[in-house]
């Protein structure tokens, strides 16, 4: 173990999840085992990491004890603990299946994996079995099987019984400030891999630092991919083609009538706007004009007619596309929504969903009523929230898909809160209009135990807003030949980015991968008086940021990776980086045991992808061809600049991504905790209420008892009685401290 200090792992420039990738298989050596010397370069540090305390003198990480640790001795955390140190791990992803050890459900009566080994309940999963060997430690899983927030709440009153614990960034930072979680920054000079990573990515450091005077941070950043789009709009593209493409008028033997209109136009009703888009073959960009004077706004036109047959609705939408776009899409009208050159907006989407829902007899072989927009799990708050995230992207609202509460950076460079913006409430009210028209799934409104796979298997659901890889897997398992469920382009909307007082019509997504809002922290009470535990845990964290560690924590051990005859990895090019291919046995097992779902396979069976840095290279290999097609369109648009997004840099304007953590003090946190409505009325947990979701489901009548009677009243209620103004004052002071820290 002591020789591990002799190498610094080659750091990655973290790749975007998908793109135009050329597969190849050159040979590169497998990562070195600990003890092997590797020549590397490390970016020079531009940050003052603060004072800190001598680790041996202050194992709990509490303030005010010990001296500044030496930075020139070359000593690393790997040198400072004994082999065989036992670590109590209260960590996992979000349920009992996704801890570091097999539970009864994942192991059954014994499960044999692609490495030829059989595992039973209680056995460590392969990744953690390998980590025991590499680091010379013993892991004991005490994980309770909860998501970050509830797992931390379980341990909060008994922190002496756990050494490493899951929690949200806010929980870990707040408790770290109170001395209950170890400040990792105190030991950073002895953590070569993590230090090099943070030095090379200062925006990441900004996202986790809780104290700008000392540089204190209390959890290691977790990336589920980085600097890439996260959630995407997913549609049954074959249905769009069936309704919109071809010569002549659309006809059907039977259709339902559309509902009495409730939704009103969002986009212009006259004039024209120009949109930059990728051309049809993806080789460049071109400008497409939406000419509303040629036909009128499609929603306004449909609403004038009122309820109509599904056939008439389709033909009206066809005529609108032909006239508004001047024949640009020809007979491939579906490309307005599903093409590389798609230019669709919220109004056009609503018109399309009206057509879909009214033509169940055409789209579903057995005539089952088709649902329009659905969520992955209709009864799970974490998935129900995707409905409001979708609304943000459709109607140009920032902050609803933030990494930090409901915050975003406004055009003046200050923090703003989505809850005090009337446009946020208007967007959710527009979604309620869709619900009133029957365009949002009945099971979402009823909070039923229905999943996306149910909709796809029964041909009864049209679209959602979700993760590409896991959801497009259903093309192979739930859909028939000729059917396709895939990602489509980000919609055009009006966004107020500060460049124009009237807003700008463009494609923008707030769903951008950065430091996730949960992580793992070292319990100060758990390691108090026990340097072996402390340094062993710090070694685990540091190792995860080496190249070898990133591969292990994404892919699992080498037995699951394809190798050449000399033992080197077989690799492919993933956005300019060489990454290993998974073995044929792993790929077969992934489909056999988890239906091709990479994240389920990795978390449930391998024990990887639970925290730290997840490479998207493994996931990309497991994405269906249909999944790659849609994601490829989006990747091309991002590369060509026709999709805008938050930036992982301090731009000083609306495009700056909000850090996952802000450096609030203990006093700040105590004040924020007094603003109870900000948690109870906007919960992200299954057991509680989120007023924005309630608005989508039931309209203002469902939330009026809380004084939320319209958009202006709701925004004012949040700003005043519910203390968002005071909350923002605190966060903006912390934000300015963070900016000053970054600039220094």
LINJO-V948049 format. One record per residue. N is the residue number from 1. RES is the residue in three letters. D_FIRST is the distance of its C-alpha to the first C-alpha in Angstrom with 1 decimal. Layout:
N,RES,D_FIRST
N,RES,D_FIRST
This chain:
1,UNK,0.0
2,UNK,3.8
3,UNK,5.4
4,UNK,5.4
5,UNK,8.1
6,UNK,10.2
7,UNK,11.6
8,UNK,13.9
9,UNK,15.1
10,UNK,18.8
11,UNK,20.6
12,UNK,23.6
13,UNK,27.1
14,UNK,27.5
15,UNK,30.3
16,UNK,33.4
17,UNK,33.7
18,UNK,36.6
19,UNK,38.8
20,UNK,40.5
21,UNK,37.8
22,UNK,38.3
23,UNK,36.3
24,UNK,34.9
25,UNK,32.3
26,UNK,30.9
27,UNK,27.8
28,UNK,24.5
29,UNK,21.3
30,UNK,19.0
31,UNK,16.0
32,UNK,13.2
33,UNK,10.2
34,UNK,6.8
35,UNK,6.8
36,UNK,10.5
37,UNK,12.6
38,UNK,15.1
39,UNK,18.1
40,UNK,19.1
41,UNK,21.7
42,UNK,21.5
43,UNK,24.7
44,UNK,25.8
45,UNK,26.0
46,UNK,29.6
47,UNK,28.9
48,UNK,28.8
49,UNK,26.1
50,UNK,28.0
51,UNK,27.4
52,UNK,25.1
53,UNK,24.0
54,UNK,21.5
55,UNK,18.8
56,UNK,18.7
57,UNK,22.5
58,UNK,23.0
59,UNK,20.6
60,UNK,23.4
61,UNK,23.8
62,UNK,27.5
63,UNK,29.7
64,UNK,31.2
65,UNK,28.6
66,UNK,26.4
67,UNK,26.2
68,UNK,24.9
69,UNK,21.2
70,UNK,20.7
71,UNK,20.1
72,UNK,19.9
73,UNK,17.2
74,UNK,14.5
75,UNK,12.2
76,UNK,10.4
77,UNK,10.1
78,UNK,6.3
79,UNK,6.9
80,UNK,9.6
81,UNK,9.3
82,UNK,9.3
83,UNK,8.4
84,UNK,11.7
85,UNK,12.7
86,UNK,15.8
87,UNK,16.9
88,UNK,20.6
89,UNK,21.1
90,UNK,24.7
91,UNK,24.2
92,UNK,25.8
93,UNK,28.3
94,UNK,31.8
95,UNK,32.8
96,UNK,31.8
97,UNK,31.2
98,UNK,28.5
99,UNK,25.8
100,UNK,22.4
101,UNK,24.1
102,UNK,27.3
103,UNK,30.5
104,UNK,33.7
105,UNK,35.0
106,UNK,32.2
107,UNK,31.5
108,UNK,35.1
109,UNK,35.6
110,UNK,32.6
111,UNK,31.5
112,UNK,30.4
113,UNK,28.6
114,UNK,28.4
115,UNK,25.3
116,UNK,27.6
117,UNK,26.0
118,UNK,28.2
119,UNK,27.1
120,UNK,29.1
121,UNK,29.6
122,UNK,26.6
123,UNK,24.0
124,UNK,21.2
125,UNK,22.1
126,UNK,20.3
127,UNK,18.3
128,UNK,16.9
129,UNK,16.5
130,UNK,14.3
131,UNK,12.3
132,UNK,11.9
133,UNK,10.4
134,UNK,8.1
135,UNK,6.9
136,UNK,7.6
137,UNK,10.7
138,UNK,14.4
139,UNK,16.9
140,UNK,20.5
141,UNK,23.0
142,UNK,25.8
143,UNK,27.1
144,UNK,30.9
145,UNK,31.5
146,UNK,33.1
147,UNK,33.0
148,UNK,31.2
149,UNK,34.1
150,UNK,35.1
151,UNK,31.6
152,UNK,31.1
153,UNK,34.6
154,UNK,33.8
155,UNK,30.9
156,UNK,32.6
157,UNK,34.4
158,UNK,31.6
159,UNK,28.5
160,UNK,27.2
161,UNK,26.8
162,UNK,24.3
163,UNK,21.0
164,UNK,21.0
165,UNK,24.5
166,UNK,26.4
167,UNK,29.3
168,UNK,31.4
169,UNK,30.7
170,UNK,33.7
171,UNK,32.7
172,UNK,29.2
173,UNK,30.5
174,UNK,33.5
175,UNK,31.6
176,UNK,29.0
177,UNK,31.9
178,UNK,33.1
179,UNK,29.8
180,UNK,28.8
181,UNK,25.9
182,UNK,23.1
183,UNK,23.6
184,UNK,20.6
185,UNK,22.1
186,UNK,21.5
187,UNK,17.8
188,UNK,18.3
189,UNK,17.9
190,UNK,14.2
191,UNK,13.9
192,UNK,14.4
193,UNK,15.2
194,UNK,17.5
195,UNK,19.1
196,UNK,20.0
197,UNK,21.4
198,UNK,23.5
199,UNK,24.7
200,UNK,25.8
201,UNK,27.5
202,UNK,29.2
203,UNK,31.4
204,UNK,28.4
205,UNK,27.6
206,UNK,31.3
207,UNK,31.2
208,UNK,28.7
209,UNK,29.4
210,UNK,31.4
211,UNK,32.2
212,UNK,33.3
213,UNK,33.6
214,UNK,29.9
215,UNK,28.3
216,UNK,27.1
217,UNK,26.0
218,UNK,25.0
219,UNK,23.7
220,UNK,21.7
221,UNK,24.4
222,UNK,25.1
223,UNK,26.8
224,UNK,28.8
225,UNK,29.5
226,UNK,30.6
227,UNK,33.8
228,UNK,35.8
229,UNK,38.6
230,UNK,37.7
231,UNK,40.8
232,UNK,43.7
233,UNK,47.3
234,UNK,47.7
235,UNK,51.1
236,UNK,53.0
237,UNK,54.0
238,UNK,56.3
239,UNK,58.4
240,UNK,58.7
241,UNK,59.9
242,UNK,62.3
243,UNK,63.9
244,UNK,64.1
245,UNK,64.3
246,UNK,67.4
247,UNK,71.0
248,UNK,73.6
249,UNK,73.4
250,UNK,71.0
251,UNK,72.6
252,UNK,71.7
253,UNK,73.8
254,UNK,72.8
255,UNK,70.6
256,UNK,70.3
257,UNK,71.4
258,UNK,69.1
259,UNK,68.9
260,UNK,71.0
261,UNK,69.1
262,UNK,67.2
263,UNK,64.6
264,UNK,66.1
265,UNK,65.3
266,UNK,62.2
267,UNK,62.6
268,UNK,65.8
269,UNK,69.1
270,UNK,70.7
271,UNK,70.0
272,UNK,67.0
273,UNK,63.4
274,UNK,61.4
275,UNK,57.9
276,UNK,55.5
277,UNK,54.1
278,UNK,52.3
279,UNK,55.0
280,UNK,55.4
281,UNK,53.5
282,UNK,50.6
283,UNK,51.2
284,UNK,52.1
285,UNK,53.7
286,UNK,57.3
287,UNK,59.3
288,UNK,60.9
289,UNK,63.7
290,UNK,64.3
291,UNK,68.1
292,UNK,69.1
293,UNK,72.7
294,UNK,73.0
295,UNK,72.6
296,UNK,71.4
297,UNK,68.3
298,UNK,67.6
299,UNK,67.1
300,UNK,70.3
301,UNK,72.2
302,UNK,71.0
303,UNK,71.7
304,UNK,75.2
305,UNK,75.8
306,UNK,74.1
307,UNK,73.3
308,UNK,73.7
309,UNK,73.0
310,UNK,69.6
311,UNK,71.3
312,UNK,73.0
313,UNK,69.8
314,UNK,68.1
315,UNK,71.0
316,UNK,71.0
317,UNK,67.4
318,UNK,68.0
319,UNK,71.0
320,UNK,68.9
321,UNK,66.2
322,UNK,68.8
323,UNK,70.7
324,UNK,67.9
325,UNK,65.9
326,UNK,68.9
327,UNK,68.1
328,UNK,64.7
329,UNK,63.1
330,UNK,66.1
331,UNK,66.1
332,UNK,62.3
333,UNK,62.6
334,UNK,59.5
335,UNK,57.6
336,UNK,58.4
337,UNK,55.8
338,UNK,53.6
339,UNK,53.8
340,UNK,51.6
341,UNK,54.6
342,UNK,54.9
343,UNK,56.4
344,UNK,56.9
345,UNK,57.1
346,UNK,57.5
347,UNK,61.2
348,UNK,61.0
349,UNK,58.3
350,UNK,60.5
351,UNK,63.4
352,UNK,61.2
353,UNK,60.0
354,UNK,63.7
355,UNK,64.5
356,UNK,61.7
357,UNK,62.5
358,UNK,66.2
359,UNK,65.8
360,UNK,64.0
361,UNK,66.6
362,UNK,65.6
363,UNK,61.9
364,UNK,61.3
365,UNK,62.9
366,UNK,63.9
367,UNK,65.0
368,UNK,62.5
369,UNK,62.5
370,UNK,59.8
371,UNK,57.7
372,UNK,56.9
373,UNK,53.7
374,UNK,51.2
375,UNK,47.7
376,UNK,44.9
377,UNK,45.2
378,UNK,48.5
379,UNK,47.7
380,UNK,44.2
381,UNK,44.3
382,UNK,41.1
383,UNK,43.1
384,UNK,46.5
385,UNK,45.3
386,UNK,45.1
387,UNK,48.9
388,UNK,49.0
389,UNK,46.3
390,UNK,48.6
391,UNK,51.5
392,UNK,49.7
393,UNK,49.3
394,UNK,52.8
395,UNK,54.6
396,UNK,52.7
397,UNK,51.0
398,UNK,47.7
399,UNK,45.4
400,UNK,45.6
401,UNK,42.4
402,UNK,40.5
403,UNK,36.8
404,UNK,38.0
405,UNK,40.8
406,UNK,44.0
407,UNK,43.5
408,UNK,44.0
409,UNK,44.8
410,UNK,48.5
411,UNK,50.3
412,UNK,50.5
413,UNK,46.8
414,UNK,46.9
415,UNK,45.5
416,UNK,48.0
417,UNK,47.9
418,UNK,49.2
419,UNK,50.9
420,UNK,53.4
421,UNK,54.3
422,UNK,57.5
423,UNK,56.4
424,UNK,53.5
425,UNK,56.1
426,UNK,58.5
427,UNK,55.8
428,UNK,55.3
429,UNK,59.1
430,UNK,59.4
431,UNK,56.9
432,UNK,59.2
433,UNK,62.1
434,UNK,60.3
435,UNK,59.8
436,UNK,63.5
437,UNK,64.4
438,UNK,62.2
439,UNK,59.8
440,UNK,56.7
441,UNK,56.0
442,UNK,57.9
443,UNK,54.8
444,UNK,52.9
445,UNK,55.9
446,UNK,56.0
447,UNK,52.2
448,UNK,52.3
449,UNK,49.5
450,UNK,49.7
451,UNK,47.0
452,UNK,47.1
453,UNK,46.8
454,UNK,50.0
455,UNK,51.9
456,UNK,50.7
457,UNK,51.4
458,UNK,54.9
459,UNK,55.7
460,UNK,56.5
461,UNK,54.2
462,UNK,54.4
463,UNK,51.5
464,UNK,48.6
465,UNK,46.0
466,UNK,42.5
467,UNK,39.4
468,UNK,40.3
469,UNK,37.8
470,UNK,38.2
471,UNK,41.9
472,UNK,43.0
473,UNK,41.5
474,UNK,44.7
475,UNK,46.6
476,UNK,45.5
477,UNK,45.7
478,UNK,48.6
479,UNK,50.8
480,UNK,53.3
481,UNK,54.0
482,UNK,55.4
483,UNK,53.8
484,UNK,51.1
485,UNK,49.1
486,UNK,47.1
487,UNK,46.2
488,UNK,49.0
489,UNK,49.3
490,UNK,48.8
491,UNK,52.2
492,UNK,54.4
493,UNK,55.0
494,UNK,56.2
495,UNK,53.5
496,UNK,54.1
497,UNK,51.5
498,UNK,53.6
499,UNK,55.0
500,UNK,58.3
501,UNK,60.1
502,UNK,61.2
503,UNK,57.8
504,UNK,56.7
505,UNK,56.7
506,UNK,53.5
507,UNK,50.5
508,UNK,47.7
509,UNK,44.9
510,UNK,42.9
511,UNK,40.6
512,UNK,37.8
513,UNK,34.1
514,UNK,32.1
515,UNK,29.7
516,UNK,30.5
517,UNK,32.1
518,UNK,29.5
519,UNK,25.8
520,UNK,23.3
521,UNK,23.1
522,UNK,21.2
523,UNK,23.7
524,UNK,24.3
525,UNK,25.9
526,UNK,23.3
527,UNK,20.5
528,UNK,23.0
529,UNK,22.1
530,UNK,18.7
531,UNK,15.9
532,UNK,13.3
533,UNK,15.0
534,UNK,15.6
535,UNK,12.2
536,UNK,10.8
537,UNK,13.9
538,UNK,13.6
539,UNK,10.2
540,UNK,12.2
541,UNK,15.0
542,UNK,13.4
543,UNK,11.7
544,UNK,15.3
545,UNK,16.8
546,UNK,15.0
547,UNK,17.2
548,UNK,15.1
549,UNK,14.9
550,UNK,18.6
551,UNK,19.4
552,UNK,17.6
553,UNK,19.2
554,UNK,22.5
555,UNK,22.8
556,UNK,20.6
557,UNK,18.7
558,UNK,19.7
559,UNK,22.3
560,UNK,24.4
561,UNK,24.5
562,UNK,27.0
563,UNK,25.7
564,UNK,27.7
565,UNK,28.2
566,UNK,25.4
567,UNK,22.9
568,UNK,23.0
569,UNK,24.0
570,UNK,27.7
571,UNK,28.2
572,UNK,31.1
573,UNK,32.1
574,UNK,31.8
575,UNK,33.5
576,UNK,32.4
577,UNK,28.8
578,UNK,27.5
579,UNK,26.1
580,UNK,25.5
581,UNK,28.4
582,UNK,28.0
583,UNK,29.0
584,UNK,32.6
585,UNK,31.6
586,UNK,29.8
587,UNK,32.8
588,UNK,35.2
589,UNK,33.3
590,UNK,33.1
591,UNK,36.9
592,UNK,37.6
593,UNK,35.6
594,UNK,35.7
595,UNK,38.7
596,UNK,36.7
597,UNK,35.3
598,UNK,31.9
599,UNK,30.8
600,UNK,32.1
601,UNK,30.4
602,UNK,27.0
603,UNK,27.2
604,UNK,28.9
605,UNK,27.4
606,UNK,24.1
607,UNK,22.9
608,UNK,22.4
609,UNK,24.4
610,UNK,24.2
611,UNK,23.1
612,UNK,21.4
613,UNK,22.5
614,UNK,24.6
615,UNK,25.8
616,UNK,29.4
617,UNK,29.1
618,UNK,28.5
619,UNK,31.4
620,UNK,33.6
621,UNK,33.4
622,UNK,34.7
623,UNK,37.5
624,UNK,41.0
625,UNK,43.2
626,UNK,45.4
627,UNK,42.5
628,UNK,41.5
629,UNK,45.1
630,UNK,45.6
631,UNK,42.3
632,UNK,43.0
633,UNK,46.3
634,UNK,44.6
635,UNK,41.9
636,UNK,44.6
637,UNK,46.6
638,UNK,43.6
639,UNK,43.0
640,UNK,46.7
641,UNK,46.9
642,UNK,49.3
643,UNK,46.9
644,UNK,45.9
645,UNK,42.9
646,UNK,41.0
647,UNK,38.8
648,UNK,35.3
649,UNK,36.5
650,UNK,38.7
651,UNK,42.0
652,UNK,44.0
653,UNK,46.2
654,UNK,46.7
655,UNK,44.0
656,UNK,41.1
657,UNK,38.8
658,UNK,38.5
659,UNK,35.0
660,UNK,33.5
661,UNK,33.2
662,UNK,35.6
663,UNK,35.1
664,UNK,37.6
665,UNK,37.7
666,UNK,37.8
667,UNK,41.6
668,UNK,41.7
669,UNK,39.9
670,UNK,42.3
671,UNK,45.2
672,UNK,44.1
673,UNK,43.6
674,UNK,47.2
675,UNK,48.3
676,UNK,48.0
677,UNK,50.1
678,UNK,47.4
679,UNK,45.2
680,UNK,47.9
681,UNK,50.0
682,UNK,47.3
683,UNK,44.8
684,UNK,42.3
685,UNK,41.9
686,UNK,44.0
687,UNK,45.8
688,UNK,47.2
689,UNK,49.6
690,UNK,49.2
691,UNK,52.6
692,UNK,52.0
693,UNK,51.5
694,UNK,54.5
695,UNK,56.5
696,UNK,55.7
697,UNK,56.7
698,UNK,59.8
699,UNK,60.9
700,UNK,61.8
701,UNK,63.9
702,UNK,60.7
703,UNK,59.3
704,UNK,62.5
705,UNK,62.4
706,UNK,59.5
707,UNK,61.5
708,UNK,60.1
709,UNK,63.4
710,UNK,62.8
711,UNK,60.3
712,UNK,61.5
713,UNK,61.8
714,UNK,58.3
715,UNK,56.7
716,UNK,58.8
717,UNK,57.8
718,UNK,54.1
719,UNK,54.6
720,UNK,56.8
721,UNK,56.9
722,UNK,53.3
723,UNK,52.0
724,UNK,50.3
725,UNK,51.9
726,UNK,50.2
727,UNK,46.9
728,UNK,47.2
729,UNK,48.0
730,UNK,44.8
731,UNK,42.7
732,UNK,44.5
733,UNK,43.8
734,UNK,40.1
735,UNK,40.4
736,UNK,42.0
737,UNK,39.2
738,UNK,36.7
739,UNK,38.8
740,UNK,39.0
741,UNK,35.3
742,UNK,34.7
743,UNK,37.4
744,UNK,36.0
